[in-house]
Amino acid sequence: MAVNGHDIASVVEPRPLEWGWSQGDIALYLATTSDDIPQWGTNVRLRDQMLREFYKTESMLAGTVFGTASRYASFKFVLAGPARQVGIMHRILHSSEHGFGWQALMMRVVKDMLTQDNAGWIEAIRTEDDYRAPVIQLNHLDSNRCFRTGNWETPVIYRDMLGGEHKMKWYQAYCLSENPDPDERLRGYQECAISRLLTEARRARDTAIYEGEKVSGRNPTSVYLISGIQQERLMNMLKLDSNRTDQYGNLRYQVPSMICAMDPTAKIGMERVDLRSLPDGYDKETQMRWYTIALALAFGIDPQDIAPLPGHALGSSQQASVLAQKARGKGPALFMSNVQQMMNFHGIMPRTIQFSYQEQDDAENEALTALQWRRTQMYAMLAKPTKIAPGGQFGSTPGAGMAAGDAQSSGDPILPVHIIRQIMRDNGDLKQEYLDAMGETDLTPNIDQNSEDQIKSRWKFW
């Protein structure tokens, strides 16, 4: 296969046309339907297989995985650098995942990151087997087929569907993890979001299954002890009503039976015995509210991104805004930082190109605009002429007990205009090209380098 003029060979082997379910795969699939998930840190591969199947059985959990993955995969990125190289890397990133695109790649990787203790894995295909060779495609590696070695030079072995094993070097396979365990013996395995939520998710799933069976089934949930009617007559009438319900095509609801005693003077008595019911004090609204909070804590997102909390407000609008800002600093910020670190510091991006995320957040943009407006007002005050009182006292406003007309303007601003422009440049409110157009130079040309800026060196990337 050729991409951008280069022949590429991925370790992900295409599935043969005659390939089907093997006996081992069927046995594995049946095993994953069990609730006997191994304890965290033991039998990681089997645990990840069972976690992958488990989260799909709980609707809110599956929806949260999809919502989080789709949001992360949709984050807009920006490439900064020379136009020609930026165009090349832009085409390479959008031909990721065997040509399906960047979002297809990130959806698969983020799902693995959220649901697998082995985290998410990405394959980088280069023009040759060298860490200095340019990357020409990025592909997703099935986390359950990646085996950690604990070796820094060859961190993972990928086992394809045909049984072939491929030793992946540090510049060929990259791990995207959000919560790696510090225990060195675990070789970087993490505690994924599903693992952090497993107990609560099981409880929510079991409750949903119970409610579903109780609503959809026609099995008895209680026993009625009835006197005054012969049992044979009672059973015949119930059977007759059940057959009539089947003829009507009703699958869920059956019209209550009406049975009369043979003896009109007989006294009919009844006592109900419940066979199963929800626990005492069970409140579904309360349970869903706390489960939504638990989901948000596990995924590091705002609870309102999952669902509005039923029946309860989150406080004032300012409190809701603070909660949303805190949520942006958890899961989403960690994900963007990890991806930027991988792209910029591990040899995927050329040294002349900077990869960064540019998340569009209306609330954050509004706050930045308000901050810039306050700084603009400060610049205007610094540029105003100072006031001189009759006694020679300086001040920006007339003194106490003095009429406004008694003060005189000196004509000089608090700070010279060119100094105010330097302050604007330092605060990022005036671009360098505008300063150059006015014939002025930056008197404080200090460089601020943030944590996502690339290292301008030729050292081996680690």
KABELQUI-V96045 format. One line per field, one symbol per residue. ss: DSSP state (H for helix, E for strand, C for the rest). A space follows every 10 residues. Layout:
ss=???
This chain:
ss=CEECCEECCC CCCCCCCCCC CCHHHHHHHH HHCCCCCCCC CCCHHHHHHH HHHHHHHCHH HHHHHHHHHH HHHCCCEEEE CCHHHHHHHH HHHCCCCCCC CHHHHHHHHH HHHHHCCCCE EEEEEECCCC CCCCEEEEEE ECHHHEEECC CCCCCEEEEC CCCCEEEECC CCEEEECCCE CCCHHHCCCE CCHHHHHHHH HHHHHHHHHH HHHHHHCCCC CEEEEEECCC HHHHHHHHHH HHHHHHHHCC CCCCCCCCCC CCCCCCCCEE EEEECCCCCC CCCHHHHHHH HHHHHHHHHC CCHHHHCCCC CCCCCCHHHH HHHHHHHHHH HHHHHHHHHH HHHHHCCCCC CCCEEEECCC CHHHHHHHHH HHHHHHHHHH HHHCEEEECC CCCEECCCCC CCCHHHCEEE EEECCCHHHH HHHHHHCCCC CHHHHHHCCC CCCCCCCCCC CCCCCCCCCC CC
